[in-house]
């Protein structure tokens, strides 16, 4: 997570060699699971179109935690209808 919070480094490293970084993450985080090649190909295709947007979550997390701390741990009330799914 810390790596993705840095500036410029993930933009240069992650897309190299057709997103080989993603293969290494997959191997490290799920060593006993082999994802189908077509799944990883689709994932890398999506990343090639949207990157670096998928890592913005990691970059916004420190600010969100700081804001939460400044509010005494109180979450803001959501003002719009929201469907929250978590997996």
C-alpha positions as CSV (number, residue, x, y, z in Angstrom):
1,X,0.0,0.0,0.0
2,X,2.8,2.4,0.8
3,X,4.4,1.8,-2.6
4,X,1.1,2.9,-4.3
5,X,1.0,6.0,-2.2
6,X,4.3,7.3,-3.6
7,X,4.3,9.7,-6.5
8,X,5.6,8.9,-9.9
9,X,7.3,5.6,-9.0
10,X,4.2,3.3,-9.4
11,X,3.4,5.1,-12.7
12,X,6.8,4.1,-14.1
13,X,7.2,0.6,-12.5
14,X,3.8,-1.1,-12.6
15,X,3.1,-0.8,-16.4
16,X,6.6,-2.1,-17.4
17,X,6.9,-5.3,-19.3
18,X,3.2,-5.6,-19.9
19,X,2.3,-5.2,-16.2
20,X,4.7,-7.9,-15.0
21,X,4.4,-6.2,-11.6
22,X,0.8,-7.5,-11.4
23,X,2.0,-11.0,-12.0
24,X,4.5,-10.7,-9.2
25,X,1.8,-9.3,-6.8
26,X,-0.5,-12.2,-7.7
27,X,2.2,-14.7,-7.1
28,X,3.1,-13.1,-3.7
29,X,-0.4,-12.6,-2.4
30,X,-2.0,-15.8,-3.7
31,X,0.8,-18.3,-4.1
32,X,-1.4,-21.4,-4.3
33,X,-3.9,-20.0,-6.7
34,X,-3.3,-19.8,-10.5
35,X,-5.5,-17.3,-12.2
36,X,-6.6,-18.2,-15.7
37,X,-4.5,-16.5,-18.4
38,X,-7.5,-14.9,-20.0
39,X,-8.4,-13.4,-16.6
40,X,-5.0,-11.8,-16.2
41,X,-5.0,-10.7,-19.8
42,X,-8.3,-8.9,-19.2
43,X,-7.1,-7.4,-16.0
44,X,-4.0,-6.0,-17.7
45,X,-6.0,-4.7,-20.6
46,X,-8.3,-2.9,-18.2
47,X,-5.2,-1.4,-16.4
48,X,-3.6,-0.3,-19.6
49,X,-6.7,1.8,-20.3
50,X,-7.3,3.1,-16.8
51,X,-4.0,3.2,-15.0
52,X,-3.1,5.1,-12.7
53,X,-6.8,5.6,-11.7
54,X,-7.0,2.3,-9.8
55,X,-4.3,3.3,-7.3
56,X,-5.9,6.6,-6.4
57,X,-7.6,4.8,-3.5
58,X,-4.2,4.2,-1.9
59,X,-3.2,7.8,-2.4
60,X,-6.3,9.2,-0.9
61,X,-6.3,6.9,2.2
62,X,-3.8,8.9,4.4
63,X,-5.8,12.1,3.9
64,X,-9.1,10.4,4.7
65,X,-7.6,8.9,7.9
66,X,-6.2,12.4,8.9
67,X,-9.6,14.0,8.2
68,X,-11.3,11.3,10.3
69,X,-8.9,11.9,13.2
70,X,-9.5,15.6,13.0
71,X,-13.2,15.0,13.4
72,X,-12.6,13.0,16.5
73,X,-13.3,9.7,14.7
74,X,-16.8,10.7,13.7
75,X,-17.7,9.7,10.2
76,X,-19.6,12.1,8.0
77,X,-23.2,11.3,7.2
78,X,-23.7,10.3,3.6
79,X,-26.1,12.7,1.9
80,X,-27.0,10.7,-1.1
81,X,-28.5,7.2,-1.5
82,X,-25.7,4.6,-1.5
83,X,-25.4,0.9,-2.1
84,X,-22.3,-0.4,-0.4
85,X,-21.0,-3.8,-1.4
86,X,-18.0,-5.3,0.4
87,X,-16.0,-8.4,-0.4
